[in-house]
Amino acid sequence: MIFADKLIELRKKSGMSQEELAEKLGVSRQSVSKWEGAQSTPDLNRILEISKIFDVTTDYLLKDEIEASKEISEKSISDETEPPLRRVSMEEANTFLNANGKRAVLTAIGVALCILCVTPMILLEGFFGSGIEAVGIVIMFLMIAGAVGLFIFSGSLMSPYKYLEKEAIDTEYGVSGMAKEKKEKHRPSYIRDIVIGVILFILCVIPIIVIETVTDSASAEVIGIVSMFVMVAAGVYLIVRTSITNGGYLKLLEEDDYSREKKQNSSNGSIAMAIYWPIITAVFLGYSFLTNDWGRSWIIWPVAGLLAVPVVMFEKMLKKGRS
């Protein structure tokens, strides 16, 4: 009986799944699957750990494997994974999650500032007339500059951990369990923030509708428009912050968009979205300044959000066609 068969037998007798064994050994489930499929062999340290877990000798595990290895090419037994996985320690995982939490808040604030940047100009022009709109424009660009600064700084926090988005990882013992536990604790607030954010998007036009129904006052209409932007900014803040936080757990667990299969098949990012949103922003600002119709130009954002879906899908189709 070769090592692969012995490992399967010992694991099943212990009532242990591949995931559970992988977590005890601090490796990925795919590694255990390869061992049991005789596609690769663990290193000596892992052999020792396996012997302790199942209370057997290393001789029992390796005796027949040594003879069988003569018939297996060096490539198939060189290591438990091919190519080697990037090792993530518990300390590094905790440092990453802390940095990701800061990034979530800073990025969410930056996005909210971008949405709110037009409100000072709307307020100043609505209450003091067009003669003071230059002050509003200055404030708008200051807010945009602050948002860009937050984006750059929050991005720098993640630069040491870019490999989590691109490379397959092998977490040390306890890291996966810690990430799963924190992800589950975050789940209720994640769902709550998404729901509240979506509700704020849907209800954002209500202040304008109510004010226009109740009064024809120009100043009241300005307050309605500003209230709409505030509601949208609050909704975006909640969704962006909680999504980035949840994404940190997904990266450590290699789930959803950060699974190994998607890491292998995806490029470094969406080029289409990197071009799409700056164009939408330019269209929004250009149309709003030329027409001075800030009360209606906001519709560009929800329409752009809907159009972003087919744009992303088209980009993915192109990538599949090239691969």
N, C-alpha and C positions, 0 to 999 in steps of 0.2 A: 504494500500500500504506500503510495507516494504522499508527500507532505500535503498536497491539496486535498486529497481524500480524508486524511487524518484531521485536518483543520475543519472540514465540513462536519465530520462525525462528532468531534469534540464540541463544536459550537452548537449543534442541534441537540446533543445530549444535555447541554447546559441550559437549553431553552433561550439561547441568545440570538438576536438578529445580527445581520451584518453591520447595521448602523451602530448597535450597542457595542459590538466588538471593536469597531473602528474608533468609537469614542474612547473606549478604555485604552486603546493603543495610541491614540492621538494621531490617527491617520484618516484618510477619506474612505467612504464606503466603497468607492471604485477600486481602491487599493486592495481591500479585503476580497472584493469580487474577483480581481485578477489573480490573487493568491489561490483562491478556491477553483479558479478555472485553469490553473497550471500555466498561466500566461507569464507569471513572474514569481519571484521568491522574495520574502522579506529579508532585511539585513539581520546581522547577528543579534543586535540589541533588541529587535522586535521578536526574534525567536525566543530570546530569554524571557521577554515579557509574556509571550504566549504560553510558555511552559509554566510560568507562575500562575497565570490566570486559570489554566485548566489543570494545574497540579500534576503535570507530567514532566518527564525528563527531556532534555534537549536531544538525547540520543534517540528516544522514541520518535521525536518529530523529524529528525534528519537522517536516520540510518538508511532508509530506503531511498530518500531523496538524493543522497550523495551518489548512489549508483545510477539513479534515473537521470541525474544531471549530465551524465556523460553523453546522453543521447539528445540533449537539448542544446541549442545554439547559445553562445554567450550573450547574444542580444536579448533573448527572452528571459534571462535570469539576472541581468545586470542590476536591476533595481525594481522596486515595487511599482514604480510609475515611469512612464516615458512620455515626454521629458520629465525631469525631476520637478517636484512641486516646491513652490515658495513656502517656507516654514513661517508660521505666525505664532508667536508666543502669547501667553496670557497677558503679560505686561504690554506688549505691542497692541494687542486687541483692545485693551482698556484705554490706552492712550489714543488710539484711533477713534473709539466711540466718544471720548470726551471732546476731541477736536471736531468730530462730525456734529456733535450737539451744538458747539459754538457756531460752526458753519451754517447749520440749519437756521439759527436765529438771525445771524448777520445777513444771509442771503434773502431771507423772508423780509427783513426790514428794507433791504435794498430794492426788492421788487415793489414793495408797498410805496416807497419813495418815488419810484418811477411812475406809478399810477397817480400819486397825489401831486406830482410836480406842477400840474396845470391849475390846481385849485387856488393858489395864491393870486394868480393872474385873473382868474374868474371873479374872485372875491373883490379884488382891488378895482377892476373895471366895473363890476356890478354896483359897488357902493360909492366909488369916487369918480367914475367916468373914465373915458379912454385916455385922458391926459396922463394918467399914472400907470398905464399898462406896462411901461418900460421897467418899472420896479418889479412887477410881477414876472416879467421875462427873466430878469436877473436872478430872482429867487428860484425860478424854475430850473435854470441852468446850474445853480448852486446845489439844488436837491439832486439833480441828475449826476453831478460830479461826486456828491457824497455817496450816492448809490453805486456808482462805478468803483469808488474807493473801497466800499464794503465788499463788492464782488471780487475785486483783486485780492484783498486781504483774506477773505474766506476761502478763495481758491488756493492761496499759499498754504493755508492750514492743511489742505488735502494733498499737496504735492508729494509728501513722502509716502502716501498711501495709494498712488495712482495704480500700482500693480494689482490692487484688489479688484479693479474694474477690468483688467486685461489678462491677468495670469491666473492659472489654476493654483490653489493654495492647499497647504496641509497644516491644519491647526493642531497645536499641542493639546494634550489631555485637559479637558475642562472648558476649553474655549467655546466649542459648539454648544455645550450645555448652558454656559453663561449667556451666550448670544440668544439662544432660544428662550431662556427665562426672561431676559430683558425685553425681547420682542413681544412675548405674551403679556407682560405687564404694560407695555406701551400700546397694545392693540385697542383697548377701550378708548383711550384718548385719541388714537389714530382715527378710528371710525367716527368719533364725536366731532373732531376738527374737520374731517372731510364733509360730513353731513352739514355742519354749521356753515362751512365755506360755500357749499353749493346752494344752500338756502339763501345766503346773503346775495349770491349772484342773481338768483331768481327774483328776489324781492327788491333789488337795488333801484328799480324804476318806480317803485311805489311812492317815495317822497315827491318825485316830480309830478306824478299823476294826481296825487292828493292835493298838492299845493296849487296846481293849475285848475283843479276843480273848485277849490275853496276861494281862491283870490287871483286877481290879475296883476298883483304887485310884482314889479320887476325884481325887487330885492328878495322877495319870497321865492321867486323862480331861481335866483342865484343860489339861495340856500338849498333848494331842492337838488340842483345839479351837483353842488359840492357834497351833499349828503350821499348822493349816488356814488360818487368817486370814493368817499370814505368807506361805504359798505363794500364796494368791490375790493378796495385795498385791504380791508380787514379779512375778507374771505380768502383772498390770495395769500395773505400772510399766514393764515391758519393752515391752508393746504400745502403751501411750500415748506413751511417749518416741519410739519408732521411727516410729510412725504420724504424729506431728506433724512430725518431721524430714522424712519423705518427703513430707508435704503441702506443705512449703515449696518443694520442687523442682517439684511439680505446679502450684503457683500461678504460678511464673515461666514454666513451659512451657505453661500453660493446657491441662492435660490432666485427664482423668477428671472428678471433681466440680467442677473449676474451668475447664472448657471454656467457650468464649464462649456456646455455646447454653444450657448449664445456668446460667450467670450471668444470662442474659436471662430465663430461665423460672423461676428460683428467687427466693424472697424472702430477707430478711436472715437467716433461720435457722429452725430447727425450733421452733415455739411449743409443739408437743405434747411434745417432749423436755424443754423448759425447765420444763414443768409435771409431766411424768411422773416424772422421777427424784427431785425433792424429795418427791413423794407416796410413792414407794417407800421412800425413806429414813425418812420419818415412820412408815410402816407397820412397817418393820423395827424401829426403835427402840421404838415404842409396844408392839408385840407382845412384844418381848424383855424390856422392863421389867415389863410386866404379868404375864407368865408366868414370867419368870426362866429361860426355856428357851433359853439362848444356844447350846446344843449342837445345836438343830434349826432355830432361826430363820434360820440362814444360807441355808437352801434358798430363801428369798425372793429372793435375788440372782440365782441362775441362772434361776429361773422368770421373774423380771422381765426378764432379758436376752432370753429367748426371746419374751416378749410384746411387747418393744420393736419387733421386726421388723414385725408386722402394724400396730402403732400408726403407725410411720413410713410404711408403705405406704398406710394409710388417709388420712393427712395429705396425701400426695402426690396421691392421687385427688381429694381435695377441692380442692387448688390447681389441678389441671388442669380440674376442672369449673367453676371460677370464671374461668379465663382464656379 
